[in-house]
Amino acid sequence: MSGIDRGFIDALPKAELHLHIEGTLEPELKLELAERNGVDIGQSSIEDVRASYEFTDLTSFLAVYYPAMEVLRTEDDFRDLALAYLRRAAADGVVRAEIFFDPQAHTSRGVPFATVIDGLWSAVQEAPSLGVDAALILCFLRDMSAQSAMETLEASLPYRDRIVGVGLDSDERGNPPEKFAAVFARAKEVGYRLTMHCDIDQVGSIENIGTVLHEIGVERIDHGTNILEDPALVAEAVERGIGFTCCPVSNSFVTADMKGAEILALSRAGAKVSIASDDPAYFGGYVGDNIEALAAAQELTREDVVRLARDSIEISWADDAAKARWLARIDELAG
């Protein structure tokens, strides 16, 4: 077992860079919003909702995940969802939260883009009062069309000052990165930062990682530990300072294990690796829980944990002055 103290983990300033805000919909809030909006979710207790959060792989997870969003209807709903997450993140020592949101999952069911972004932005503006610097990353759903993604991108432009970057998530099967090459080229053209999911153990994982590095030109890869299958790509990622946002607890639900050995190997190879919670309401672990679980499974040293915290700050899209403050605090705590 690792001797890393949870108090030390929580004290370290850290950036959470792989967090789907829709995946923070805890059973209590889901029931509250269902009642507020008059939505019949077929569940009447917290235990019923929790029991519905069951899945065995990525596909079965998504089959639970998207229907749960039906309770999100109003600007206040999105604000309350994000604020609940930010309070929990602050308790884990998160000082920078770059929050994924999926507008197509809402506009496709009649919720206007403006409702989603205005609600989330309200929470982002309140985040500093909680000690968190927050930002929004718009993610396209890869199992929808490239045309839909481009339309969503264009719809985001009036809110350009509220969105730091774009990503790509949902079901990777049959939806390779090149499907969205033109969308990401346009996003880069208008000044968005770029990240993209390369999920664990997918058909063509290593080819997709090569594509996002060489053709899409991302700055970060979400998940992505299959890169270890190609040492040349690992070396390239290290040289270019590519960030990896890894989620050990969620990995253990949708694959055979948490990929802890791979995460540690990637970090010790010199890659910039951060730890995040993905969809914590469904996987049962926020960022501190993820670091603690990884530390125990892989017997991380204090230096390993400090490196992960430093990397999370360094690969965040926060401004340089803020990064310098947080890194200085990490150095103080590391002794």
Stockholm file with secondary structure:
# STOCKHOLM 1.0

chainA/1-335         MSGIDRGFIDALPKAELHLHIEGTLEPELKLELAERNGVDIGQSSIEDVRASYEFTDLTSFLAVYYPAMEVLRTEDDFRDLALAYLRRAAADGVVRAEIFFDPQAHTSRGVPFATVIDGLWSAVQEAPSLGVDAALILCFLRDMSAQSAMETLEASLPYRDRIVGVGLDSDERGNPPEKFAAVFARAKEVGYRLTMHCDIDQVGSIENIGTVLHEIGVERIDHGTNILEDPALVAEAVERGIGFTCCPVSNSFVTADMKGAEILALSRAGAKVSIASDDPAYFGGYVGDNIEALAAAQELTREDVVRLARDSIEISWADDAAKARWLARIDELAG
#=GR chainA/1-335 SS CCCCCHHHHHHSCEEEEEEEGGGGCCHHHHHHHHHHHTCCCSCCSHHHHHHHCCCSSHHHHHHHHHHHGGGCCSHHHHHHHHHHHHHHHHHTTEEEEEEEECTHHHHTTTCCHHHHHHHHHHHHHHGGGGTCEEEEEEEEETTSCHHHHHHHHHHHGGGGGGEEEEEEESCCTTCCGGGGHHHHHHHHHTTCEEEEEECTTCTTHHHHHHHIIIIICCSEEEECGGGGGCHHHHHHHHHHTCEEEECHHHHHHHSSSCCHHHHHHHHHTTCEEEECCBSHHHHSCCHHHHHHHHHHHHTCCHHHHHHHHHHHHHTSCSCHHHHHHHHHHHHHHHC
#=GC SS_cons         CCCCCHHHHHHSCEEEEEEEGGGGCCHHHHHHHHHHHTCCCSCCSHHHHHHHCCCSSHHHHHHHHHHHGGGCCSHHHHHHHHHHHHHHHHHTTEEEEEEEECTHHHHTTTCCHHHHHHHHHHHHHHGGGGTCEEEEEEEEETTSCHHHHHHHHHHHGGGGGGEEEEEEESCCTTCCGGGGHHHHHHHHHTTCEEEEEECTTCTTHHHHHHHIIIIICCSEEEECGGGGGCHHHHHHHHHHTCEEEECHHHHHHHSSSCCHHHHHHHHHTTCEEEECCBSHHHHSCCHHHHHHHHHHHHTCCHHHHHHHHHHHHHTSCSCHHHHHHHHHHHHHHHC
//
